[in-house]
Amino acid sequence: MANNIKIVVDERMGVDRTLRKFKRLCDSYGIVKEYRKRSEYKKPSVRLKEKLEAADKRRRKTVVKSRRGYSKL
């Protein structure tokens, strides 16, 4: 997965806006997510357990929201 992000620093745009643009591009390509995923090895069983826990957390969050009257319809 070789993504080359090239940002040209323009004097009119400034360094701050250029840096924000770079961060936005990194997020859209998923570079930070990929880096965190590869930074340490996790056994497949641990990865599956985390995935199931995240799904359960999302499910509980949806139930709580629906009880409050916040429906997605």
Secondary structure, 3 states (H helix, E strand, C coil): CCCCCCCCCCCCCHHHHHHHHHHHHHHHHCHHHHHHHHCCCCCHHHHHHHHHHHHHHHHHHHHHHHHHCCCCC
